[in-house]
């Protein structure tokens, strides 16, 4: 099955083409331009580099959040349009799960490792989940957390003192401060980003749906929505 895996949920954006899990081509953009400027040209380059055509794609795996409200909307709008134009389904993927499954060579033992993929949500908050060393098992559910509260929940986990905690993503710095206050020992991999291979891995076992059925996972209301309610 030929799957286009893509992400615009945070500061980076990426896409890759995978045929039965074999990577044909991928690109990660670290540009400071908005995803509305970079995402579609990036997709086009990846498809051309793969030697395939858009009509060959059989499904699109896409991160639905949490993360940047604007980034998520840009990516989902583009993917929904492609899904409709190509008449193919989508596979919605969690951003924190995709980040956890993007990392390599940081884990000594899956059984003794706790992965914490986290995106900075400002004001001492992160969008995060807490996962086992395999990246698939979810130990604390994905959500928007106050860093001190999440650090407290992590410290309550069974046998946490005997495990290696690894923070992933740009929320690592602010969450790391809270964990330090809580007395935790951890490793910081703040430079990790969502990669297409992580999205492709995260998509395994998820049933495809129509583009129209794909919805964003914000985990929190936007500042505009909060102001509208006041």
N, C-alpha and C positions, 0 to 999 in steps of 0.2 A: 504494500500500500504506500503510495506517495503522499507524504504529509508535509505541509508547510507549517512550520512552527514559528511563532512570532510574539514579540512583547514590546509594549510601549508604556507599561504601567508605572515606570519610575524615571530616573534621570537619563538612563541609557535606553537605547532601543535596539532590537536585533531581529533577525529572521534566518531561518535555515530550512533546507529541503532534505527530507529523510525518506529513503526508500527501504521499507522493511528494516528500519532502524539503522541503515547505513547512511552516513552523512555524505551528501553529494556536494553541498556548498552551504556556507553560512557567512554572516557578517554581523559584527557588533559595532554600533556607532556610539562614540563618546562625545560627539559634537554638542556644542552648547546651543545650537539652533533648536527651534521647537520641532517636536515630532511631526507636526503638520508639514514641515518643510523636508524632513529627512526620511520619513518612513516609507512612502511609496517609491521614491527612487531607490532606496535600499532594497526593497522587495524585488524591484525590477532587475537590479544587478545580481541578486542571489539566484533568481530564476534563470537568467541568461548564463551565469557561471556554472549552473548545474547541468546544462545541456538539455534541459527539459523545457516544456512549454506550459503556459498557464492551464491549457486544456488537459494536461496530463495530471494535474493535482487532484487528489481524491478526497482530501479533507484538510481543514485548517485548524491547528491547535493554537489557541490564543490565551494569554493571561488576561483574566478579568479583574484583577486587583487582589488585595488592596494596594494602594499606592497613590500616585498623583491623580487627582480627579480629572484634570484636563488630559493628561496622557492616556488614561484609560479610555476616555471618550473618543479621542482621536483614533486609537487602535481599533476599538470595537466598531466604530463607524466604517473604517476602511475594510475591516474583515467582513462585516455584514454585507457591504457592497460587493465584495469579491465572491462571497458565498452565494449571493443571489445571482450575480452575473455568470458564475461558473456552474451553478446548480449543484453545489456540493455542501456537505454538512460541516459543522464546526465542533471542536472539542474544547470546552471551557476548562481552564487550568488555573489553580490558585497561584498567585505570585510568590507567596512565601514557600510553597512546596517546590515550585520551579527553581527558586534560588537555592534551596537546600540540595536539590538534585543536580545543580550546576557545578558544585565544588568537587574537586578531586585532590588526592594526595594530602589531605589535612586530617584524615582519620586513621588512627592506629587500630582501633577495635570498634566495630559497630555497637557491640554490646555495652561498651564502657564509655560511649560518647553521647553527648546531648548537643544537638544542633539548634541554634536559635537564629533563624533568618528574621531580620528586622529592618524596617524602613523608617527613617526619621519622619515623624508626623508633627514635629514642632511642639513647643510648650511642654517639654518633658514627656512626650508621648511617642509611642512607636506603633506601627502596624507590624504585628509579629505572630509567629506561632512557635511552639517548642516541639521539636521532633527527635525521634531516635536517630542513631547513627546511620541507619539505612536511608534516611531522608523521607521515607514513606510513612512511617508510623507517627501519628500525631499524639503528643503527650499532653500538651496544653493547646486548646483550640485557637485557631486564627482569629484575631480581632484587633481592635484599637485599645491599647493599654497605656495607663500611666506607668512610667518606667519603675517607680518605686513599688507599685502594686505587683507588677510582673516579676520583679526581682524577688519579692516576698514569696510569690507562688512557686518560683523555681527553687528557692531554698527549702520549700516544704516537700519537694519531690523525694520519693524513697531513695536512699543510698546516693543522694546527690554529691556528697562529699567524696565518694569513691569514683566519681565519673569526671570526664573531661568535658567542660562546657566550652563550646566554640560559637562565638557570635559572628554572624554573617551579615554583610550589607551595611548601608550608610546609617542605619540606626544603632550600630554597634557602639559608637562613642558615647551617646547619651545613655543607652542602656547599661554600658560598662560602668559608668559612674554610679548608677544605682546598685549594681551588683557589688561594686567595691565597698559601698557603704554597708551593704548587707553581709559583708565578710566572705564573699564568694571568690574562688579562684577560677579564672577563665582565660581562654585564648581569644585573640581578636583578629578576625579576618574581614576587616571593614571594606577592603577593596574588592571583595567578591561581587559579581554582577550576574544577573539572569542571563544565561546563554541558551541558544536554541536547543542544544542537546539536553539541557535541564527541562525545558518545556516538553520536548519529545518524550523524555522519560516520565515526566509527570502525567502525560496524557494516556499512558498505558492503563488499560482497564476501565477507562471512562467512556461511556456510550456517547457517540456523536449525536448532536442535535441540530436542528435547523438554525440558520443564522439569526432568524427572528427570535428564537428562543434563548439566545445568549444574553445574559444580563450582567451588569457590572457588580463587583463585590467591593463596595466602598468601605464597609466596616465603620463608617462615621459619616456624619453629614458635612457638607462643605460649609465654608465660612459664609457664603452667600445665602445658603439655606438657613443657617443659624440666625443671620441678621434678619431674614424675611419673617422668621417666627417671633422676633422680639417686638 
